Amino acid sequence: MKYIKDFFDLTSTGLLYYFFLAGLYYWICYIMFRKILYNAKIQQKEIKKRDIIREIFHSVISSLVMTFLILLVTGTSLNQYTKLYRNIDEYSIYWLIASIFLGLFIHDTYFYWMHRLLHHKKIFKYVHLIHHKSTNPSPFAAYSFHIAEAVGEGLIVPILLFIIPLHPISIYIFIISSLAINIYGHLGYEIAPKWLRASFLFNIINTSVYHNMHHNKFKGNYGLYFRFWDKIMKTENPDYVKIYDHIQEKRFGKQG
């Protein structure tokens, strides 16, 4: 009974954050400030209601799958083999913070290679095509996966728990951060500030344009958070910077 209660509680919390964050992004960009953000829209074609319904349906199923995988490790005897700890003093507050960033780095590497595999011609149409039905994604597409892909995506937390010490706070922040960045990647609008383009961060992190191009072109830009794996493997879309600059020029005027 406790496992069922934990599953219900964790699923409810996860879905609450999904609907709150995706809904907030959607309300701000597609409703409240739609006219103001017109020039920030990456693809000008409209998102259809049936596409949003499909994205939400698959995201809910994926959330259930990912919750199950986390509880399979943390709520069963498998927990004894993880590096989960509950006393912050065991590793210090500095490690707690560092473990979040290390988790994001490991996740990005894991995601890049899993994503490349999902694009293999013998796998794509059976699994990853569900996600790519959103050629012009909305924020609700963040977790819109085939069940098999949801398993692959959801395994990251159990994998992290087996390889690095993680406090429940670290896991919580990691999951929320990952979701927020994922929703931004599927936003359909580029809302990055003007200063990002001249910052060193531009060459490191992904933007909404970056991932939107992947959905539109079906190849290239496979990374989740960072650009470095795409750069190393030469899979970054060669038109990315040009298209990003074009959209930002529409938003802010020609850069100096």
PEQUI-V545232 format. One record per backbone hydrogen bond with DSSP energy under -0.5 kcal/mol. NH is the residue of the N-H (numbers start at 1). CO is the residue of the C=O. If there is no record, write none. Layout:
NH&CO ; NH&CO
This chain:
5&1 ; 6&2 ; 7&3 ; 8&4 ; 9&5 ; 10&6 ; 11&7 ; 12&8 ; 13&9 ; 14&10 ; 15&11 ; 16&12 ; 17&13 ; 18&14 ; 19&15 ; 20&16 ; 21&17 ; 22&18 ; 23&19 ; 24&20 ; 25&21 ; 26&22 ; 27&23 ; 28&24 ; 29&25 ; 30&26 ; 31&26 ; 31&27 ; 32&27 ; 33&28 ; 34&31 ; 37&33 ; 38&35 ; 40&37 ; 41&37 ; 41&38 ; 42&188 ; 43&188 ; 51&48 ; 52&48 ; 53&49 ; 54&50 ; 55&51 ; 56&52 ; 57&53 ; 58&54 ; 59&55 ; 60&56 ; 61&57 ; 62&58 ; 63&59 ; 64&60 ; 65&61 ; 66&62 ; 67&63 ; 68&64 ; 69&65 ; 70&66 ; 71&67 ; 72&68 ; 73&69 ; 73&70 ; 74&70 ; 75&71 ; 79&76 ; 80&77 ; 81&78 ; 82&79 ; 83&161 ; 85&166 ; 88&86 ; 90&87 ; 91&88 ; 92&88 ; 95&91 ; 96&92 ; 97&93 ; 98&94 ; 99&95 ; 100&96 ; 100&97 ; 101&97 ; 102&98 ; 103&99 ; 104&100 ; 105&101 ; 106&102 ; 107&103 ; 108&104 ; 109&105 ; 110&106 ; 111&107 ; 112&108 ; 113&109 ; 114&110 ; 115&111 ; 116&112 ; 117&113 ; 118&114 ; 119&115 ; 119&116 ; 120&117 ; 123&120 ; 124&120 ; 126&123 ; 127&123 ; 127&124 ; 129&124 ; 130&127 ; 132&128 ; 133&129 ; 133&130 ; 134&131 ; 135&133 ; 137&134 ; 141&138 ; 142&139 ; 143&140 ; 144&141 ; 145&143 ; 150&146 ; 151&147 ; 152&148 ; 153&149 ; 154&150 ; 155&151 ; 156&153 ; 157&154 ; 158&154 ; 159&155 ; 160&156 ; 161&157 ; 162&158 ; 162&159 ; 163&159 ; 163&160 ; 164&160 ; 166&83 ; 168&85 ; 170&167 ; 171&167 ; 172&168 ; 173&169 ; 174&170 ; 175&171 ; 176&172 ; 177&173 ; 178&174 ; 179&175 ; 180&176 ; 181&177 ; 182&178 ; 183&179 ; 184&180 ; 185&181 ; 186&182 ; 187&184 ; 190&40 ; 191&189 ; 196&193 ; 197&194 ; 198&195 ; 199&195 ; 199&196 ; 202&196 ; 202&199 ; 203&200 ; 204&201 ; 205&201 ; 206&225 ; 211&207 ; 212&208 ; 213&209 ; 214&210 ; 215&211 ; 216&212 ; 217&213 ; 218&214 ; 221&235 ; 227&204 ; 231&227 ; 232&228 ; 233&229 ; 234&231 ; 235&230 ; 236&230 ; 240&237 ; 243&239 ; 244&240 ; 245&241 ; 246&242 ; 247&243 ; 248&244 ; 249&245 ; 250&246 ; 251&247 ; 252&248 ; 253&249
